[in-house]
């Protein structure tokens, strides 16, 4: 019996390890790249969530927060007001910092200074502090033990001449969302003088000058509220109330309970210290042509209180800074050595006399 033996034909296997390995490596590289991008975005988002625009950690030493910088105009439809709003600034802040730039047509390619560096007001850091001289609100939120103490700052509008925003310490009494506005007697009188009749009430909505949020203060008739005219932020434009951009007051509305302290101050001259360097930030005094002697004396007192080394400051430079009062932070230099042995000029003599009484 013949046995027919067939040789098994084994199909020749084609090995594709190099190709598969290449594909696998390609997938891994792509996955790693995407993961890195996602992580980077998450880290950036986390940083932005931790310190949004206008939020700063309180300095361990000194009293200066933020940083001034410049931006380049890229949209020919941008105005300085548009740029200010994106960078947490009010009207006068950005105009004073950019005196040679057109408000309405800054122009593509123009460098715009963003003065987002601030000296904290010289008062207790608690609750809400409003410095009407610089048209700015500071909020010191309560933090837990594992959180860094911080401050938030926002541009505001305040009372125009004849409707001054009151000064002093008070508290918040009530928060109202979608408030109705009851025109005060002054509004009704002005309407009558124009031959018109003011409404008895303006309901919530786009025509309501209080915006969508109002925080009532202990000062009778005064509020911190939003606005339906955001271009007035950073100016004296209200009837005494404190106006905020709608997004700004919305961000703090639920975090400021009734009973929060509100300190409304008028500090046109602020003295700061950063790494031992004395700094000056001056704003035009409200309703005055020049800074009062009280404000000058207070500023010099604060300078001398920190002047442990007995440095003689250049008070002529200080006089120039106060004359410009543009809101920008400037370093105060030591007094230069005189070129001769004659007496100092009148400016230094007056300021040094104030310093002598302050020390």
C-alpha positions as CSV (number, residue, x, y, z in Angstrom):
1,X,0.0,0.0,0.0
2,X,1.4,3.1,-1.1
3,X,1.1,5.9,1.2
4,X,0.7,9.2,-0.4
5,X,2.5,11.7,1.7
6,X,1.8,15.3,0.9
7,X,4.2,17.9,2.1
8,X,2.2,20.4,4.1
9,X,2.5,23.7,2.5
10,X,2.7,26.3,5.2
11,X,1.7,29.7,4.0
12,X,4.7,32.0,4.2
13,X,4.0,34.6,7.0
14,X,4.9,38.1,6.3
15,X,6.2,39.9,9.4
16,X,5.3,43.5,9.6
17,X,6.8,44.4,13.0
18,X,8.7,47.4,11.7
19,X,5.6,48.8,10.2
20,X,3.4,48.1,13.2
21,X,6.0,49.5,15.6
22,X,6.2,52.7,13.5
23,X,2.5,53.1,13.6
24,X,2.4,52.5,17.3
25,X,5.2,55.0,18.0
26,X,3.3,57.5,15.8
27,X,0.2,57.0,17.9
28,X,2.1,57.4,21.1
29,X,3.8,60.6,20.0
30,X,0.5,62.1,18.9
31,X,-1.1,61.1,22.2
32,X,1.8,62.5,24.3
33,X,1.6,65.7,22.3
34,X,-2.1,66.1,22.8
35,X,-1.7,65.2,26.5
36,X,1.0,67.8,26.9
37,X,-1.2,70.4,25.2
38,X,-4.2,69.6,27.3
39,X,-2.1,69.7,30.5
40,X,-0.6,73.1,29.4
41,X,-4.1,74.4,28.8
42,X,-5.3,73.1,32.2
43,X,-2.3,74.6,33.9
44,X,-2.9,77.9,32.2
45,X,-6.6,77.7,33.0
46,X,-5.8,76.9,36.6
47,X,-3.5,79.9,36.8
48,X,-6.2,82.1,35.3
49,X,-8.8,80.7,37.7
50,X,-6.5,81.3,40.6
51,X,-5.6,84.9,39.7
52,X,-8.2,86.4,37.3
53,X,-7.7,89.9,35.9
54,X,-7.6,92.4,38.8
55,X,-6.9,89.7,41.5
56,X,-3.5,89.8,43.2
57,X,-1.8,88.1,46.2
58,X,-1.1,90.5,49.0
59,X,2.6,91.2,49.1
60,X,4.6,89.7,52.0
61,X,6.5,93.0,52.2
62,X,5.6,96.5,50.9
63,X,2.3,97.5,49.5
64,X,2.6,97.3,45.7
65,X,0.6,95.0,43.5
66,X,0.4,94.4,39.8
67,X,2.6,95.3,36.9
68,X,2.5,98.0,34.2
69,X,2.9,96.8,30.6
70,X,2.2,97.8,27.1
71,X,-0.1,96.3,24.4
72,X,-0.1,96.9,20.6
73,X,-3.4,97.9,19.0
74,X,-4.3,95.2,16.4
75,X,-7.9,96.2,15.6
76,X,-8.6,99.5,13.8
77,X,-12.0,99.6,15.4
78,X,-10.6,99.5,18.9
79,X,-10.9,102.7,21.1
80,X,-8.9,103.4,24.2
81,X,-12.1,102.7,26.1
82,X,-12.4,99.2,24.6
83,X,-8.7,98.5,25.5
84,X,-9.2,99.8,29.1
85,X,-12.2,97.6,29.6
86,X,-10.3,94.5,28.6
87,X,-7.5,95.3,30.9
88,X,-9.4,96.2,34.1
89,X,-9.0,100.0,33.7
90,X,-11.3,103.0,33.8
91,X,-11.5,105.9,31.3
92,X,-9.3,108.4,33.1
93,X,-6.7,105.8,34.0
94,X,-5.9,104.9,30.5
95,X,-6.2,108.4,29.1
96,X,-3.8,109.8,31.7
97,X,-1.3,107.0,31.0
98,X,-1.5,107.6,27.2
99,X,-1.8,111.4,26.7
100,X,-0.5,111.3,23.1
101,X,-2.8,108.5,22.0
102,X,-6.2,109.3,20.3
103,X,-9.1,108.1,22.5
104,X,-11.3,107.1,19.6
105,X,-8.8,106.1,16.9
106,X,-5.6,104.9,18.6
107,X,-4.6,103.2,15.3
108,X,-3.3,99.8,14.5
109,X,0.3,99.4,15.6
110,X,0.1,102.0,18.4
111,X,1.7,101.0,21.7
112,X,-0.7,101.6,24.6
113,X,0.5,101.7,28.2
114,X,-1.6,99.6,30.7
115,X,-1.0,101.1,34.2
116,X,-2.0,98.0,36.0
117,X,0.4,98.6,39.0
118,X,-1.2,99.9,42.1
119,X,-0.1,101.1,45.6
120,X,-2.6,99.8,48.1
121,X,-4.4,102.5,50.0
122,X,-3.1,103.3,53.5
123,X,-6.0,102.0,55.4
124,X,-7.1,98.7,57.1
125,X,-7.2,95.9,54.6
126,X,-10.6,94.5,55.2
127,X,-13.9,94.4,53.3
128,X,-14.3,97.0,50.6
129,X,-12.1,100.1,50.3
130,X,-13.1,102.8,47.8
131,X,-10.5,105.5,46.9
132,X,-12.5,108.1,45.1
133,X,-9.4,110.0,44.2
134,X,-8.2,107.2,41.9
135,X,-11.7,106.0,40.9
136,X,-10.9,102.5,42.1
137,X,-12.4,99.9,44.4
138,X,-10.4,97.4,46.4
139,X,-11.9,94.3,47.9
140,X,-10.2,92.1,50.5
141,X,-12.1,88.9,50.6
142,X,-12.1,86.6,53.6
143,X,-9.9,83.5,52.9
144,X,-9.5,80.1,54.6
145,X,-6.3,79.1,56.3
146,X,-5.0,77.3,53.3
147,X,-5.6,80.2,50.9
148,X,-3.3,83.1,50.1
149,X,-4.6,86.5,51.3
150,X,-5.5,88.5,48.3
151,X,-7.0,91.7,47.0
152,X,-9.2,92.4,44.1
153,X,-9.4,95.8,42.4
154,X,-11.9,97.3,40.0
155,X,-12.4,100.6,38.2
156,X,-15.4,102.6,39.3
157,X,-17.5,105.7,38.5
158,X,-18.3,108.1,41.3
159,X,-20.4,111.2,42.0
160,X,-20.0,114.2,39.7
161,X,-19.5,117.7,41.0
162,X,-22.5,118.7,43.1
163,X,-23.2,115.1,43.9
164,X,-20.2,114.1,45.8
165,X,-19.7,110.5,46.9
166,X,-19.7,110.5,50.8
167,X,-16.6,109.6,52.7
168,X,-16.4,107.5,55.8
169,X,-16.8,103.9,57.1
170,X,-20.2,102.2,56.7
171,X,-21.5,98.7,55.9
172,X,-23.4,96.9,53.3
173,X,-27.1,96.3,54.3
174,X,-28.7,94.4,51.4
175,X,-27.9,92.9,48.0
176,X,-30.6,93.2,45.3
177,X,-30.5,91.4,42.0
178,X,-32.5,93.0,39.1
179,X,-33.3,96.1,41.2
180,X,-35.9,98.7,40.2
181,X,-34.8,102.3,40.2
182,X,-36.9,105.1,41.8
183,X,-35.7,108.4,40.5
184,X,-34.7,110.7,43.3
185,X,-36.1,114.2,43.8
186,X,-33.1,115.8,42.0
187,X,-33.9,113.8,38.9
188,X,-37.6,114.7,39.0
189,X,-36.7,118.4,39.4
190,X,-34.3,118.4,36.4
191,X,-36.9,116.6,34.3
192,X,-39.5,119.3,35.2
193,X,-37.0,122.1,34.3
194,X,-36.7,120.5,30.9
195,X,-40.5,120.3,30.6
196,X,-40.5,116.6,31.0
197,X,-41.9,114.2,33.6
198,X,-39.6,111.6,35.2
199,X,-41.0,108.1,35.7
200,X,-41.9,107.2,39.2
201,X,-40.1,103.9,38.8
202,X,-37.8,102.3,36.2
203,X,-38.2,98.5,36.2
204,X,-35.3,96.0,35.8
205,X,-34.1,95.9,32.2
206,X,-31.7,97.6,29.8
207,X,-33.0,101.1,30.6
208,X,-32.3,100.8,34.3
209,X,-29.3,102.9,35.3
210,X,-28.6,100.5,38.3
211,X,-27.8,97.6,36.0
212,X,-28.6,94.1,37.1
213,X,-27.0,94.2,40.6
214,X,-27.1,96.7,43.5
215,X,-25.5,96.6,46.9
216,X,-27.1,99.0,49.4
217,X,-24.8,100.9,51.7
218,X,-25.5,102.2,55.2
219,X,-25.2,105.7,53.9
220,X,-28.8,106.7,53.2
221,X,-29.6,106.6,49.5
222,X,-26.1,105.4,48.3
223,X,-25.3,102.1,46.6
224,X,-22.6,100.2,44.8
225,X,-24.3,99.1,41.6
226,X,-23.9,98.2,37.9
227,X,-24.7,100.4,35.0
228,X,-26.3,100.6,31.6
229,X,-23.7,103.2,30.6
230,X,-20.3,101.4,31.0
231,X,-18.4,104.1,29.2
232,X,-18.8,106.2,32.3
233,X,-16.7,103.9,34.4
234,X,-13.5,105.7,35.4
235,X,-15.1,109.1,35.5
236,X,-17.2,111.4,37.9
237,X,-20.5,110.7,36.3
238,X,-23.0,109.4,38.9
239,X,-25.2,111.2,41.5
240,X,-23.0,110.0,44.3
241,X,-23.3,106.2,44.0
242,X,-20.4,104.0,43.1
243,X,-20.8,102.5,39.6
244,X,-19.1,99.3,38.5
245,X,-18.9,97.5,35.1
246,X,-21.7,94.9,35.0
247,X,-19.3,91.9,34.9
248,X,-17.3,93.3,37.8
249,X,-20.1,93.8,40.2
250,X,-21.6,90.4,39.2
251,X,-18.3,88.8,40.1
252,X,-18.4,90.1,43.7
253,X,-22.1,90.4,44.3
254,X,-22.6,87.0,45.9
255,X,-19.3,87.2,47.9
256,X,-20.1,90.5,49.7
257,X,-22.7,89.6,52.4
258,X,-24.7,92.2,54.3
259,X,-22.6,93.7,57.1
260,X,-19.4,93.9,55.0
261,X,-17.4,97.0,56.0
262,X,-17.1,99.6,53.3
263,X,-14.4,102.4,53.8
264,X,-14.7,105.3,51.3
265,X,-11.6,107.4,51.4
266,X,-10.0,110.2,49.4
267,X,-6.2,109.6,49.1
268,X,-4.9,111.4,46.0
269,X,-1.3,110.8,47.0
270,X,-0.2,107.2,47.8
271,X,3.2,106.3,49.1
272,X,4.6,102.8,48.4
273,X,7.6,100.7,49.1
274,X,8.9,97.9,46.9
275,X,12.2,96.2,47.9
276,X,13.2,99.2,49.9
277,X,12.5,101.7,47.1
278,X,10.1,104.5,47.9
279,X,7.3,105.0,45.3
280,X,4.8,107.7,44.7
281,X,1.4,107.4,42.9
282,X,-0.5,110.6,42.6
283,X,-3.9,111.5,41.2
284,X,-5.4,114.9,40.6
285,X,-7.2,116.1,43.7
286,X,-11.0,116.1,43.3
287,X,-12.5,119.6,43.2
288,X,-9.1,121.3,43.9
289,X,-6.5,122.8,41.6
290,X,-3.6,121.7,43.7
291,X,-3.0,119.1,46.4
292,X,-3.8,120.4,49.9
293,X,-1.2,120.9,52.6
294,X,-3.0,118.2,54.6
295,X,-2.4,115.7,51.7
296,X,1.2,116.7,51.3
297,X,1.9,116.5,55.0
298,X,0.3,113.0,55.2
299,X,2.4,111.8,52.3
300,X,5.6,113.1,53.7
301,X,4.7,111.6,57.1
302,X,4.4,108.2,55.5
303,X,7.7,108.7,53.7
304,X,9.5,109.6,56.9
305,X,8.0,106.8,58.9
306,X,9.7,104.3,56.6
307,X,12.9,106.2,56.2
308,X,15.0,104.3,58.7
309,X,18.2,105.2,56.9
310,X,17.6,108.9,57.2
311,X,17.7,109.4,53.4
312,X,17.1,113.0,52.2
313,X,14.5,112.6,49.5
314,X,14.4,114.8,46.4
315,X,11.4,116.9,47.2
316,X,11.7,118.9,44.0
317,X,11.1,115.6,42.2
318,X,8.1,114.9,44.5
319,X,6.8,118.3,43.6
320,X,7.1,117.5,39.9
321,X,5.3,114.2,40.4
322,X,2.5,115.9,42.2
323,X,2.2,118.5,39.5
324,X,1.7,115.8,36.8
325,X,-0.5,113.6,39.0
326,X,-1.0,111.1,36.1
327,X,-1.7,108.0,38.3
328,X,1.5,106.3,37.2
329,X,3.8,104.9,39.9
330,X,7.2,106.6,40.0
331,X,10.3,106.0,42.1
332,X,11.3,108.7,44.5
333,X,15.0,109.4,44.3
334,X,17.4,110.6,47.0
335,X,18.2,114.2,47.0
336,X,21.1,114.9,44.6
337,X,24.2,116.5,46.1
338,X,24.1,120.3,45.6
339,X,26.4,121.8,43.0
340,X,27.4,124.6,45.4
341,X,27.0,125.4,49.1
342,X,24.1,127.8,48.6
343,X,20.8,127.1,50.4
344,X,18.4,124.7,48.8
345,X,15.7,126.2,46.5
346,X,12.3,127.2,47.9
347,X,10.6,123.9,46.8
348,X,12.9,121.7,48.8
349,X,12.9,124.1,51.7
350,X,9.1,123.9,52.0
351,X,8.9,120.2,51.7
352,X,11.8,119.6,54.1
353,X,10.1,121.8,56.6
354,X,7.0,119.6,56.3
355,X,9.3,116.5,56.7
356,X,10.9,118.0,59.8
357,X,7.5,118.3,61.4
358,X,6.5,114.8,60.3
359,X,9.5,113.1,61.8
